[in-house]
Amino acid sequence: METACKGFLKTTLLVTLSGLAVVVGFNVLVDPAGAFPSLHLKSFEPLRYLSYERIAKAEMARRGDWEVVILGSSRSKAGLPATHPFLSTNRTCNLSVDAARFPELVAAFDYTRQHNRLKHVLLCLDLYMFRTGSNWILDFPESRFNPRFDRFQYYCKQLIGRASTDNSWVTLQRKYRGYIPSPQASRGFYSHHLRPGVSQRDLFNKVLRVVGAGYAKKTFDPAHLELFRHMVRACREDGIDLRVAILPVHALDLELLHASGRWSEFEKWKTGLVKVLAEEDAERWVGLWDFTGYAGLTAEPVPTAGDVTNRMKFYFENSHFTPTLGGILLDVVYGPGGTNAFGVKLTHTNIEQHLARTLEDRAQYVRANAAEIQWIEQVAAEIAAKPK
């Protein structure tokens, strides 16, 4: 009996170790996140870094051959066109991540700066990422972006973890089907499309409530401006061309921010960014553009209720803009193209005038769009009435 038990245990152990060896070998060779560059099969290279998680983005940053890096949230991940001439003619990666916190972007910048000879950084900002709360979310602590990165735990998960194995299996299936990602679906960019039959007004209504809940709960944290100062100084030290874009949410998103009582924080945040650049004597070489507003492209009419056919040219919903608008933004930032009606370059000499002009544009928008304003006020009231 004892001999039989020992034999069973040995067999079980051998089978288990053999199974683990197969899983390890499979994950190392396919390696969808790019965690094992010296061991993985090069034939899978076009299918790597297609995950939009922070772990995969950090591995992409570790490659060491990037000249241009985009840092931002899901807005810049989906809204900036990978085929834009400036981005496509340089070695560009998009490190924008969903629901980004600004400390995450700074940590990603520091890591990428250490591993690449960066020439350009496009920093894509919104007030939401400067809010109070946790500095890190989702899988950031497990990524190489984390200053306290745990290598042992990381490699265990990459070698035998369920998530990494599932990702390897998906990558193998893509390889078998001959899938070739488009430029907008690779290098960290995201290809987003609205499904047929979707009402954009319904989508606006849904996303407005999600964004509005964030506006109601989180406040602006001025301490994050010192992290912005750190980025400015680091770029100056390394000779990196830094361009900063306050991203163009729809006018209705701005109105929700206003209805949520956050407008003064919005102005304080913009003024704070300008102040940092002025104090660092960086206005002459760091471009800071504000693409938000109540007039022109950001005030594009939303299709009426029940309309599932017409599509907006510049917006998916109030929070996320289309690559068409993103292309115009890039034309302005990296000139000489673009339109004077879109985007204002902010400095300490024009910030007060710009903030006043925005309020004037808001007043005109409110007068011309009474039904839309009523809709936003209702959304804000419903959010405020929910238990905290």
N, C-alpha and C positions, 0 to 999 in steps of 0.2 A: 504493500500500500504506500509506504513512504517513498519507495523508488518511483512508483507511478506518479505520485504528487510532484516529486522533484522534476520528473520528465515533463509533466504538464506545465509547470512553472517556467522551465527553460524554454519550452516551445512557445508559450505565451509571450515571454520576454523577447524571444527572437522575432516573432511575428510583429510585436509592437515596435521594436527598434527598426525593423525592416520597413514598416509602414511609415514611421517618422522619417527615415532616410529618404524614402520616395517623396514625401511631402516637402522635405527640405530641398532636395535636388530640383523638384518641380518649381518651387518658388524662387530658387536662386537662378535657374536658367531662364525662366519667363520674366520674372522681376518687373512687374508693371510699374512700380514706384521708382525704379532705378536705384535701389539701395545697394546693389552689388555690381558696380560698373566693371570691375576687373574679372568677374566670373560669368555674368549673364550672356545669353546668346544675342549677338548683334542683330540678328535677323528680326528680332522683336522691337528694335529701336523705334520705328515709326509709331508703335502702339504704346509706348511708355509715356509717363507723365500726363495721361489723359484724365486722371482722377482730379477732382477739384478740391480735394481735402488738403489740409495744411501739410500733412506728411509728404505727399507727392510734390507739392509746390516747393518744399524745402529741399527735396532731393534734386529737383530741377535746378534750383539755385546753386546747388553744390557742383554742378557740371563744370563751371568755371570758364565758359566761353561766351558769356553774355555781355553785350555792350550797352543795351537799353533795357531798363527794368521799369515796369509799371506797378505801382503799389496803390491799392485801393480796396473797395468792397465789391459786392456782386454787381454794382452799377457799372464799374469800369471793366469788370470781367466780361460782361455781356455786351456792353454798349460801345466799346472801342473796337474799330474794325482792324483785324490783323493784316488786312491787305492794304492799309493806308501806306502811301509811298514812304513816309518816314520810318514806319515800323518794319515794313517788309524789306527795305534795303539795308537795314541794320540787324544785327543778331539781337532779337528782342524776345523777352519772356514776360508774361503777365502774371505777377504774383498776387493779384487781387484775390481776396478770400471773402466768403459769405459772412455778413454781419460783423465786419472787421472792427476791432477796437484799435485805436491809434497806437497804444503801446505794442500791439502785435506787429503793426506795420514798421515801427521803428526797429524792433528786434529782427524782423525779416530783412530790413535794409542793412543793419549792422552785419548780419550773417552773410548776405549776398556781397556786400562790399569787401569782406575778407576773402572771398573765394573767386572774385571776378575783377577784371580791369574795367570797371564801369565808366562809360563816357556820359551817359544821360540817365536821369531818373525823372519819371513823370509821377508826381504824387497827387493822387485823386482824393479829394477830401469831401466830407459832409459833417455837419454838426453832430450827427448821431454817433459817430465813432469817437467823439471827444467827451462822451458822457461819463458820469460816475459809474462805479461798479467794478466788476472783475476785469483785470487787465488781459486775461487769457480765457478763451472759450473753446469748446469742441475739442478737436484733437491737437490743438496747438502745444500743450505741454509734452506731448509724445513726439513732436517733430524736432528736427535739427534747429529750427528757429529758436527753440527754448534755450535760454542761456544756461539752464540747469539740465540739459539733455542727458537722459539715462541710457547709455549705449547698450548695456546688457539687456535691459527690459525691451528696448527697441528692437534689437536683432532677434530676440526670442519671438516677438510678435511677427516680425517680417518672415521668419523662417518657418514657424509652425502655427501661427495665428490663423483663426478662421477667416477673418476679414481679408488678410493678404492672400490666403489660398483661394478664396472666392474670386478676388480680383485677378489672380493668375489664371483661373479657369475661364473667366470672361475674356481675358486677353487672348488666350489660346483659341477660343471660339471665334473671335474677331479675325485672328490670323488665318484660320481655316476658311472663313467666309471671304477672305480677300479684302477686308475692310481697310480703306485708306482714309484717314481723317482729313477733313478740309482744313485750310489754314485757320479758320475761325473756331475749329474744334481742337486745336493743338497749341503747344507752347503756352498753356495756361489760359488761353482765350476760351470763350464759351459761345456756342452757336444756339441762340434762343429763337423760337418761333411760336406764334400763337396757333393753337389747334383750330381747325375749321369748326365753325358753329359756336365759337366762344364769343360772348358779348364783352367788348372792351369796357363798357360802362359797369357791368357786373364785376369785372376784374378790378377796375378802379375802386369800386365800393369795398371789395374784399381787402385789397392791399392798403387802402386808406385806414381801415380799422386796425390792421396789424401795425402800421407805422405810427398811427395815432396813439396806440397803447404805449409804445416806446416813448413818444414825446411826453405823455402824461406822467410817466414814472421816473424817467432819468433826467438829470440836470447836467448842465455844462460844467466840466471840471477844468478850471484854468491851469491846473498843474500840468496838464498835457501839453501846454504851450512850451514848456521847457524842453520837452522831448522834441518838439518841432525845432527849437533853437539848436538842439544837439545835431539834428539832421542837416541844418543849414551850415553849421560849423564843419561837420564831417565832409560835406560836399565841397566846401571851399578848400579844406585841407587836401583832398584828393583830386582837385581840379575837375569835379563832376558837374556837368550842366544840370541844374535843378530847375524844373518847371512845376508849378503847383496850380491845380485846377479845382475850384469849388464846383462840384458837378451839378448839371442842370436838371434838378427835379422839376416836375410839372408845376405850374402856378397853383394848382389845387393842393398840392403837397405843401407849398409854402403857406397857403391860406389855412391849412390844418395846423401847421406850426404856430401860426398867429392866433388861431382860435384856441389853441392849447395853452396860451399864455407864455410861450417861449420866445417871442420875437425879440425881447430885449437881450436874451442870451445869444440869439442868432447874431445880432449886431455886435455884441461884446466879443463874440468869437472871431468874427471877421476883423474887427478892430485889433484884437490881440495878435492875429497872424501878421497883420501889417506892421504892428508895433515891433514885433520880433525882428522882422526884416530891416526896419529902420534902425533899430538899436545895434544890429549886427553889420550895418552899412552894406547890406546885401541887395537893396532894391535895384541896383544897376545891373546885377548879374543873375538874380533869381526872379523869374517872372511869376507873379501871382494873379491869376484870372478868376473873376467871379462870373459864372455862367448861369446863376439863378436869376429869376426875375418874373415879372407879371406881364411882360409885353413880348411881342414877336414870337419866336419859335417855341418858347416855353409855355405860351398861352394857347397852344393848338387846341381847337375844339374837340371835346370827347364825343364819340358817336352816341346817338340817342338810345334810350332804353329799348331793348328788344332788337337792336340792330346787330346782327351777327355776320354781316357781310363786309361793311366798310371797315378799313383799318387805318389807324393813325400812322402818319409818316415818321413821326419823331419819337413816339412813346409806345411802350408795351402797356404800361400803367403809370400811375403817378410817380412811382419811385425809380423805375428803370427806363432809360432812354434807348433808342434803337441805334445800331451802328451808323445809320444815315446821319443822325445828329452827332454821334461820336466822331464821325469823319470831319464834320464842320468844326467841331471843337479842336481837333488835331490840326486842322488848317490854320486856325487862329493861333494856337500855342506855338506851332512850329513854322508858321507863316511861309511865304507872304500872302497866301490865299485867305479865304474866309470872308466873313461879312461884318461890317462895323456895327450891325444891329445885334450881334450876338457876342457876348463876352466883354467884360470891362477889366482892363489891367489895373489892379489896385496899388496905390502908393499912399504914403502918409499925407500927400498933398491933395488927394482926391477922395479919400475914404468917406469923409463926412458928406460931401456933395453926392457921392454915389448912394449912400444910405438914404439920404433925403429923396433922391430921384426914385429909388425903389419904392418908397412909401407913396410918392406921387403916382407911380404906375399902378400900385395896388389900388389906390382910390379910384382910378379910372376903370380898372378891371372889376372892382366891386360894383360900380354903377352899371356897367355893361353886362354883368353876369349874375343878376339877382338870384335866379333859380339855383345856379351852381353854388353860390355862397350859402344859400339856405341849406343845401345838401350837406356842405362841409360843417356848418354849425350844428346840424342834427347829429352827424357822426361824432363830433367833438363832445356834444352833450351826452350822448349814449355812453361814450367811453368814460366820461367824468362821473357818471351815475353808477358805474360798476364798483363793487367793493374793492378796496385797495388790498 
